[in-house]
Amino acid sequence: MSRPEIPIDWDLVDTLLQSGCFGTEIAPHFSMHVNTFYERVVQKYNLSFTEYSQLKRSEGDGLIRSMQFRKALDGDNTQL
């Protein structure tokens, strides 16, 4: 008999990936082995973890640049 499937908060996963976390840092949030977590990503998104994490990390990088740009336009030059 197999164990019940551990639920994953995919919004939290996306946020953690956007902030630059690695799968080895995210899997413990769900009390899950990292390989199991990687398999669940493949099941959910039909992408390897590497592909999925790169997409999310790129989104995060874009969000950071966008916020820096907005702050600069508002006259905040601390990022310069």
Backbone as a printed PyTorch tensor [residue, N CA C, xyz], in Angstrom:
tensor([[[  0.8390,  -1.1700,   0.0000],
         [  0.0000,   0.0000,   0.0000],
         [  0.8930,   1.2450,   0.0000]],

        [[  0.5570,   2.1950,  -0.8560],
         [  1.3870,   3.3920,  -0.9620],
         [  0.9140,   4.4750,   0.0050]],

        [[  1.8140,   5.3780,   0.2720],
         [  1.5040,   6.5030,   1.1540],
         [  0.5750,   7.4820,   0.4510]],

        [[ -0.2050,   8.2270,   1.2300],
         [ -1.0100,   9.2840,   0.5960],
         [ -0.0860,  10.3780,   0.0430]],

        [[ -0.5000,  10.9800,  -1.0470],
         [  0.3100,  12.0060,  -1.6860],
         [  0.3320,  13.2700,  -0.8210]],

        [[  1.5170,  13.8100,  -0.6270],
         [  1.6920,  15.0300,   0.1530],
         [  1.2580,  16.2170,  -0.7020]],

        [[  0.3770,  17.0770,  -0.1680],
         [ -0.0350,  18.2450,  -0.9600],
         [  1.1020,  19.2690,  -1.0770]],

        [[  1.1440,  19.9170,  -2.2150],
         [  2.1560,  20.9440,  -2.4780],
         [  1.4440,  22.2560,  -2.7620]],

        [[  1.8670,  23.3120,  -2.0930],
         [  1.3500,  24.6550,  -2.3560],
         [  2.1690,  25.2190,  -3.5280]],

        [[  1.6130,  25.1190,  -4.7260],
         [  2.3690,  25.4950,  -5.9200],
         [  2.6180,  27.0000,  -5.9890]],

        [[  1.7470,  27.7990,  -5.3770],
         [  2.0000,  29.2510,  -5.3270],
         [  3.2520,  29.5390,  -4.4940]],

        [[  3.4010,  28.8280,  -3.3890],
         [  4.6010,  28.9790,  -2.5580],
         [  5.8410,  28.5290,  -3.3310]],

        [[  5.7210,  27.4160,  -4.0420],
         [  6.8500,  26.9240,  -4.8570],
         [  7.2630,  27.9990,  -5.8590]],

        [[  6.2780,  28.5800,  -6.5550],
         [  6.5960,  29.6160,  -7.5430],
         [  7.2930,  30.8000,  -6.8980]],

        [[  6.8020,  31.2410,  -5.7430],
         [  7.4100,  32.3750,  -5.0430],
         [  8.8430,  32.0550,  -4.6360]],

        [[  9.0560,  30.8570,  -4.1060],
         [ 10.4070,  30.4770,  -3.6830],
         [ 11.3530,  30.3750,  -4.8760]],

        [[ 10.8690,  29.8280,  -5.9830],
         [ 11.7070,  29.7420,  -7.1810],
         [ 12.0050,  31.1290,  -7.7320]],

        [[ 11.0190,  32.0150,  -7.7390],
         [ 11.2340,  33.3750,  -8.2250],
         [ 12.2610,  34.1060,  -7.3670]],

        [[ 12.3010,  33.7660,  -6.0890],
         [ 13.2630,  34.4340,  -5.2040],
         [ 14.6490,  33.7950,  -5.2600]],

        [[ 14.8000,  32.7380,  -6.0590],
         [ 16.1170,  32.1570,  -6.2700],
         [ 16.4130,  30.9010,  -5.4700]],

        [[ 15.4220,  30.3410,  -4.7860],
         [ 15.6560,  29.1170,  -4.0170],
         [ 15.8580,  27.9160,  -4.9360]],

        [[ 16.5830,  26.9430,  -4.4520],
         [ 16.8240,  25.6970,  -5.1750],
         [ 15.8140,  24.6410,  -4.7300]],

        [[ 15.6590,  23.6200,  -5.5490],
         [ 14.7570,  22.5240,  -5.2120],
         [ 15.1180,  21.8650,  -3.8970]],

        [[ 16.4110,  21.7830,  -3.6080],
         [ 16.8610,  21.1790,  -2.3510],
         [ 16.4510,  22.0220,  -1.1430]],

        [[ 16.1730,  23.3000,  -1.3640],
         [ 15.7030,  24.1750,  -0.2930],
         [ 14.1800,  24.1800,  -0.1970]],

        [[ 13.4970,  23.8810,  -1.2960],
         [ 12.0410,  23.9300,  -1.3380],
         [ 11.4110,  22.6330,  -0.8480]],

        [[ 11.9580,  21.4940,  -1.2380],
         [ 11.3730,  20.1960,  -0.8780],
         [ 11.1420,  20.0440,   0.6280]],

        [[ 12.0540,  20.4850,   1.4930],
         [ 11.8060,  20.3470,   2.9370],
         [ 10.5880,  21.1270,   3.4420]],

        [[ 10.1640,  22.1530,   2.7230],
         [  8.9550,  22.8830,   3.1170],
         [  7.7390,  21.9520,   3.1490]],

        [[  7.8070,  20.8950,   2.3600],
         [  6.6860,  19.9640,   2.2480],
         [  7.0290,  18.5940,   2.8370]],

        [[  8.0990,  18.5440,   3.6160],
         [  8.5620,  17.2870,   4.2270],
         [  8.6830,  16.1920,   3.1780]],

        [[  9.3850,  16.5240,   2.1120],
         [  9.4550,  15.6610,   0.9450],
         [ 10.9120,  15.5050,   0.5000]],

        [[ 11.2420,  14.3170,   0.0380],
         [ 12.5630,  14.0940,  -0.5430],
         [ 12.6520,  14.8950,  -1.8380]],

        [[ 13.8140,  15.4310,  -2.1170],
         [ 13.9840,  16.2970,  -3.2780],
         [ 13.6490,  15.5710,  -4.5840]],

        [[ 13.9910,  14.3090,  -4.7050],
         [ 13.6670,  13.5750,  -5.9400],
         [ 12.1620,  13.4270,  -6.1260]],

        [[ 11.4540,  13.2140,  -5.0370],
         [  9.9900,  13.1440,  -5.1000],
         [  9.4320,  14.4930,  -5.5420]],

        [[  9.9790,  15.5620,  -5.0020],
         [  9.5420,  16.9000,  -5.3850],
         [  9.7740,  17.1360,  -6.8720]],

        [[ 10.9400,  16.7640,  -7.3690],
         [ 11.2360,  16.9260,  -8.7950],
         [ 10.2540,  16.1290,  -9.6490]],

        [[  9.9310,  14.9270,  -9.2270],
         [  8.9700,  14.0960,  -9.9640],
         [  7.5890,  14.7350,  -9.9860]],

        [[  7.2010,  15.3450,  -8.8680],
         [  5.8890,  15.9970,  -8.8020],
         [  5.8280,  17.2080,  -9.7340]],

        [[  6.9340,  17.9180,  -9.8860],
         [  6.9830,  19.0360, -10.8350],
         [  6.7530,  18.5160, -12.2490]],

        [[  7.3980,  17.4110, -12.5890],
         [  7.2250,  16.8230, -13.9190],
         [  5.7710,  16.3970, -14.1230]],

        [[  5.1670,  15.7790, -13.1170],
         [  3.7610,  15.3610, -13.2110],
         [  2.8360,  16.5570, -13.4150]],

        [[  3.0770,  17.6300, -12.6880],
         [  2.1880,  18.7950, -12.7150],
         [  2.3490,  19.6260, -13.9860]],

        [[  3.5870,  19.8780, -14.4030],
         [  3.8430,  20.8330, -15.4750],
         [  4.3940,  20.2170, -16.7570]],

        [[  4.6780,  18.9230, -16.7350],
         [  5.2390,  18.2480, -17.9010],
         [  6.5290,  18.9240, -18.3750]],

        [[  7.2850,  19.4220, -17.4090],
         [  8.6020,  20.0140, -17.6390],
         [  9.5510,  19.4390, -16.6040]],

        [[ 10.8280,  19.3620, -16.9470],
         [ 11.7910,  18.9500, -15.9290],
         [ 11.8770,  20.0510, -14.8750]],

        [[ 12.3550,  19.6950, -13.6980],
         [ 12.4960,  20.7060, -12.6540],
         [ 13.4220,  21.8190, -13.1130]],

        [[ 14.4770,  21.4740, -13.8080],
         [ 15.4320,  22.4750, -14.2800],
         [ 14.7500,  23.4840, -15.1980]],

        [[ 13.9460,  22.9870, -16.1510],
         [ 13.2420,  23.8870, -17.0650],
         [ 12.2610,  24.7890, -16.3110]],

        [[ 11.5000,  24.1760, -15.4140],
         [ 10.5010,  24.9260, -14.6640],
         [ 11.1530,  25.9710, -13.7560]],

        [[ 12.2040,  25.5870, -13.0680],
         [ 12.8590,  26.5260, -12.1540],
         [ 13.5050,  27.6750, -12.9210]],

        [[ 14.0320,  27.4220, -14.1120],
         [ 14.6140,  28.4980, -14.9060],
         [ 13.5550,  29.5000, -15.3410]],

        [[ 12.3770,  28.9950, -15.7060],
         [ 11.2790,  29.8940, -16.0730],
         [ 10.8960,  30.7940, -14.9080]],

        [[ 10.7340,  30.1970, -13.7380],
         [ 10.3150,  30.9570, -12.5610],
         [ 11.4000,  31.9150, -12.0930]],

        [[ 12.6530,  31.4860, -12.1540],
         [ 13.7530,  32.3660, -11.7540],
         [ 13.8380,  33.5700, -12.6910]],

        [[ 13.6010,  33.3480, -13.9790],
         [ 13.5920,  34.4570, -14.9370],
         [ 12.4760,  35.4400, -14.6190]],

        [[ 11.3080,  34.9200, -14.2340],
         [ 10.2110,  35.7960, -13.8230],
         [ 10.6290,  36.6450, -12.6260]],

        [[ 11.2720,  36.0200, -11.6640],
         [ 11.7230,  36.7340, -10.4730],
         [ 12.7390,  37.8070, -10.8090]],

        [[ 13.6770,  37.4820, -11.6870],
         [ 14.6790,  38.4670, -12.1020],
         [ 14.0060,  39.6660, -12.7740]],

        [[ 13.0040,  39.3790, -13.6100],
         [ 12.2690,  40.4470, -14.2790],
         [ 11.5070,  41.3240, -13.2950]],

        [[ 10.9250,  40.7000, -12.2720],
         [ 10.2020,  41.4640, -11.2560],
         [ 11.1390,  42.4030, -10.5030]],

        [[ 12.3220,  41.9100, -10.1800],
         [ 13.3130,  42.7410,  -9.4710],
         [ 13.7000,  43.9430, -10.3300]],

        [[ 14.0290,  43.6840, -11.5980],
         [ 14.4350,  44.7820, -12.4820],
         [ 13.3060,  45.7980, -12.6590]],

        [[ 12.0880,  45.3020, -12.7750],
         [ 10.9360,  46.1860, -12.9340],
         [ 10.7550,  47.0900, -11.7180]],

        [[ 10.8840,  46.5130, -10.5210],
         [ 10.7460,  47.3130,  -9.2970],
         [ 11.8850,  48.3220,  -9.1750]],

        [[ 13.0910,  47.9350,  -9.5310],
         [ 14.2200,  48.8660,  -9.4830],
         [ 13.9810,  50.0250, -10.4400]],

        [[ 13.4680,  49.7180, -11.6180],
         [ 13.1990,  50.7430, -12.6180],
         [ 12.1330,  51.7180, -12.1150]],

        [[ 11.0550,  51.1650, -11.5320],
         [  9.9860,  52.0250, -10.9980],
         [ 10.5010,  52.9300,  -9.8880]],

        [[ 11.3140,  52.3730,  -9.0030],
         [ 11.8570,  53.1850,  -7.9090],
         [ 12.7600,  54.2900,  -8.4680]],

        [[ 13.5310,  53.9710,  -9.4950],
         [ 14.4110,  54.9750, -10.0960],
         [ 13.5880,  56.1000, -10.7030]],

        [[ 12.4870,  55.7490, -11.3720],
         [ 11.6340,  56.7780, -11.9660],
         [ 10.9510,  57.6410, -10.9100]],

        [[ 10.7480,  57.0870,  -9.7230],
         [ 10.1570,  57.8380,  -8.6160],
         [ 11.1970,  58.7100,  -7.9020]],

        [[ 12.4460,  58.6950,  -8.3720],
         [ 13.4680,  59.5440,  -7.8030],
         [ 14.3600,  58.8630,  -6.7660]],

        [[ 14.1630,  57.5770,  -6.5390],
         [ 14.9950,  56.8590,  -5.5700],
         [ 16.2540,  56.3960,  -6.2870]],

        [[ 17.3880,  56.9880,  -5.9380],
         [ 18.6300,  56.6470,  -6.6370],
         [ 19.5200,  55.6970,  -5.8500]],

        [[ 19.0030,  55.0600,  -4.8140],
         [ 19.8340,  54.1530,  -4.0110],
         [ 20.2770,  52.9330,  -4.8080]],

        [[ 19.5070,  52.5270,  -5.8080],
         [ 19.8800,  51.3700,  -6.6290],
         [ 20.9630,  51.7170,  -7.6430]],

        [[ 21.1530,  53.0140,  -7.8910],
         [ 22.1550,  53.4350,  -8.8650],
         [ 23.5280,  53.2790,  -8.2910]]])
